[in-house]
Amino acid sequence: MQISQIRPPKFQMREDIGDLSELKKSIGEHGILEPLLVRHLPADESKYEIVAGHRRYVAAVELGLLEVPVTVIYADDGKAFEISLVENMQRQSIGVIDEARAFSAYITEYGYGSMTELAKKIGKTP
């Protein structure tokens, strides 16, 4: 997919995406091995929003890539948020502060349920 069709996620899981130098080196040598997970933007079906793979996207932009591999899913805001959170937690790539901020946003900003419901959905003990 053309990188110009892709937008960053509405809600960033991390405040700081960290050092991308190793990721950029890997992408430069091997390409993007795992496709970005994207969904259609509700307002513009020709554009897509990242659900998972924001660091890969930023690295690709910085490397000047014009295309990236993607998998398109169909998900509303709540489901996209859950998938993004689970993906980051499974990789253990989200810090405890960012995790707490994401949990809070899930409940207060997006109104997607309780802490207990979220814990069940992402496989955490409430």
C-alpha positions in Angstrom: 0.0 0.0 0.0 1.2 3.5 -0.7 2.5 5.1 2.5 0.7 8.3 1.6 -2.7 6.5 2.1 -1.8 5.7 5.8 -2.3 7.9 8.8 -0.9 7.5 12.3 -3.3 6.1 15.0 -5.8 8.3 16.6 -4.6 7.3 20.0 -0.8 6.9 20.5 0.0 4.1 23.0 3.4 5.6 23.8 4.3 9.2 24.5 7.8 8.4 23.1 8.3 5.9 20.3 12.0 5.6 21.2 15.1 5.1 19.2 14.3 3.8 15.7 17.9 3.3 14.5 17.9 -0.5 14.9 14.5 -0.9 13.4 15.5 1.3 10.5 18.6 -0.7 10.0 16.6 -3.9 10.0 14.0 -2.6 7.6 16.8 -1.3 5.3 18.4 -4.7 5.2 15.4 -7.0 5.2 12.3 -4.9 4.5 9.2 -4.8 6.7 8.7 -8.4 7.7 5.4 -8.0 9.6 2.7 -6.0 7.8 1.2 -2.9 9.5 -2.4 -3.5 10.7 -4.7 -0.8 9.3 -8.3 0.0 9.1 -10.3 2.3 6.8 -10.8 5.9 8.0 -14.5 6.4 8.6 -14.4 9.8 6.9 -12.4 8.7 3.9 -12.5 5.2 2.6 -9.4 5.8 0.5 -7.3 6.4 3.6 -6.3 4.1 6.4 -5.4 4.4 10.1 -2.7 2.4 11.8 -4.0 0.0 14.4 -0.7 -1.8 15.0 2.8 -1.0 13.6 3.2 2.7 14.3 7.0 2.4 14.9 7.4 0.5 11.6 5.4 3.2 9.9 7.5 6.0 11.3 10.7 4.1 10.4 9.5 3.6 6.9 8.6 7.3 6.5 12.1 8.3 7.8 13.7 5.8 5.3 11.7 7.4 2.5 9.8 4.2 1.6 6.8 4.8 -0.7 5.0 1.5 0.0 4.6 -0.7 3.0 3.0 -4.1 3.5 -0.4 -3.9 5.3 -3.2 -6.1 6.5 -6.6 -4.3 6.4 -9.0 -5.1 9.2 -12.5 -3.9 9.9 -12.7 -2.5 13.4 -14.6 0.4 15.1 -12.7 2.7 17.4 -13.1 0.5 20.5 -11.9 -2.7 18.7 -9.0 -0.9 17.1 -7.9 0.5 20.5 -8.1 -3.0 22.1 -6.1 -4.6 19.3 -3.4 -1.9 19.5 -3.2 -2.2 23.3 -3.0 -6.0 23.1 -0.3 -5.9 20.4 1.8 -3.6 22.4 1.4 -5.6 25.6 2.2 -8.9 23.9 5.5 -7.4 22.6 6.1 -5.9 26.0 6.9 -2.7 24.2 4.8 -0.4 26.2 5.9 0.9 29.6 3.8 0.9 32.7 3.0 4.6 32.6 1.9 4.4 29.0 -0.1 1.2 29.8 -1.9 3.0 32.7 -2.6 6.0 30.4 -4.0 3.7 27.7 -6.2 1.9 30.2 -7.5 5.2 31.5 -8.2 6.5 28.0 -10.0 3.2 27.1 -12.4 3.8 30.0 -12.7 7.5 30.4 -12.1 9.1 27.0 -13.6 6.4 24.8 -16.2 4.9 27.3 -15.6 1.4 26.2 -16.2 -0.3 29.5 -14.8 -1.0 32.9 -11.3 -1.9 34.0 -12.6 -5.5 34.6 -14.0 -5.8 31.1 -10.7 -4.4 29.6 -8.7 -6.9 31.7 -10.7 -9.8 30.4 -10.4 -8.6 26.8 -6.6 -8.3 26.9 -5.9 -11.3 29.1 -4.8 -9.4 32.2 -5.8 -10.2 35.8 -8.2 -7.4 37.1 
